[in-house]
Amino acid sequence: MRFSLYRFNPESAEKPFMQAVDLDIEPAGKMLLDALLAIKAQDETLSLRRSCREGVCG
């Protein structure tokens, strides 16, 4: 499955850019958060904020 990530480094003068990331993940039963966490496990430069699975919504 291919994901397009909007990347930005505030410590760099480089403009934001889109990065294609291919992830070998079975989509059935998965949430977007599962994919993002799998991508983060491969690329520690990815940063994201979340509150899912914290028991605070719903």
C-alpha positions, 0 to 999 in steps of 0.5 A: 500500500502506498501513502503520501506524506507531507513532510516539513523540517522547521529547522531547515530552509527546505520547502515542505514536500510530499514523500511516497512511502510504500508499506507492506500492510494488509489493509483489512481491519487496519486503521490509518493510525496503524499504518502511520505507526508502522511507517514511524517504526521504519522512519524515526524522523516522522513525527505525528500527534495522536490521542487515539487509543488513549480512552479520551474520545467517544 
